[in-house]
Amino acid sequence: MALWKPDPTFYPSARMAMAAPPESLAYVVTFDPQRQKPDALCAIDLDPKQSSYGKIVGRVEMEKSGDELHHFGWNACSAALCPYAPHPHIERRYLIVPGLRSSRIYVIDTKPYARNPRIVRTIEPEEIASKTGYSRPHTIHCGPDAIYVSALGNPEGDGPGGIFLLDHESFDVLGRWEVDRGPQQLAYDFWWHLGWDVAVTSEWGTPNMIENGVNPDLLLGGKYGHAVHIWDLRKRRHLQTLDMGAENQMALELRPAHDPTKQYGFCGVVISTKDLSASIWLWHRGGNNGDWKIQKVIEIPAEPAHPDQLPPALKPFKAVPPLITDINLSLDDKFLYISCYGTGDLHQFDVSDPFHPKKTGVVRLGGIVSHAQHPKSGPLNGGSQMLELSRDGKRIYVSNSLYGAWDEQFYPEGLRGWVAKIDANQAGGLAVDPKFFLTFEGERPHQIRLEGGDASSDSYCYP
């Protein structure tokens, strides 16, 4: 729906967005690991003044079972204010919610009643496949010109994966984004440097490589993704591959600097086959020829553990891998947050100097061995996994499920879903909010989005 004035939740710059009002509502997707009942989008009250604080206050179930809702995003955001954007008066209103297993996409309207969202369109997998050649839609980003969607592979479950576009207003599938993909085959996340017309993509694996769980032969053989790709955003052509080495398996989440004058960003790598450590890599533009470079700037080691404490897949290694599965960057580009699904840790690093991060805080919830508890719970399983950061950088919301088949491998006792809130000190430091703890029965939570936008939902064209 077009507005006479730009949506008030759009901000020209990240620093203006940091001064926005605090969020009062969150949306979280949940899925049934048994695939017997429909998955859901839930609304959570985030207003600490309300008696319903930290509780589910709204819910809409999907039309069919077995979708496995995973990541999702808004139809429009602050990128619509870019000077070349064709949609400056579009509205942040609809959530675009893909099923990672079904390849179905739901368009969910959050207005006029934010607590009672409703499905207004369903895009079937056949339409996506026929118009793009892709399947298993994963990440959603609202761009200046369209809704961008990453996909893990083709309908047969093989590669290549890539990106396709939806129209901002009609939600029609427009087609495949890539004109010349070069050597890129694997896909996962994508982001961009809008001020430089550069896109960045990362790698996980094809659907056939991930849907039945981690494949040890593929992992130890270095077959999962281990590279970041640089693209010409306007011309839609591959420019450069930044390979981190085959031992660094699963190059997943990307977080570029929010300041559009900067040309750097962070990539989280899940695991090293050398020592089970996890790492953060910095991509940046360097050198006289303008080529891009990438280097490791943070390494988080594995923790020794007795085999009796470990699931079958980890017993031979006698250690708990951190398993970095999500990262987030504050809007002032000062703090990087890192969730470790294996140990349960949530780390805070000061990245004011992105080449020399400094650790400033950590909290632990859950974990394969620790089962660290929340003040409102007993021992927890699962670990800090998906994380979302408020625009002002003061509140972090975490959920504990990674992906159905992978949950079973790392937490074979059966993962019990929860969402918690962490308070972030702007001088450094983290603390668990003892009053906010939400549990889920028979379903698991994954990504969280904040009403009005959050630290990973929007892109900005002005410094």
Protein Blocks (a to p, Z undefined) as FASTA:
>chain_A
ZZfbdcfkbcfbfklmmmpccdfbdcdddddfklmaccddddddfbfkbmkgoiafbdcd
dfbehklpabdcdfbdfklmpmklcblmbccfbacdddfklopacdddfbfblklccdfb
dcdfklmmmmnopahifbdcddfkbccdddfbdfkopacdddddddfklopafbjfblbl
ojafbdcbdcddfknopacdddfbdfklmmnopafklmmnopaccbdcdddfklopafbd
cdebjklghiabdcddfblkbccdddddfbacklopacddddddedjkopacdddfbdcd
dddddfklpcfklmmnopacfkiabdcddfklmaccdddfknopacdddfkbmmlccdfb
dcdeejjklopacfkbccdedjdfbdcddfkopaccddfbfbfklmmmmmmnopaddddd
ddddfkbpadddfkbccddehiacfddddehiafklbccfbZZ
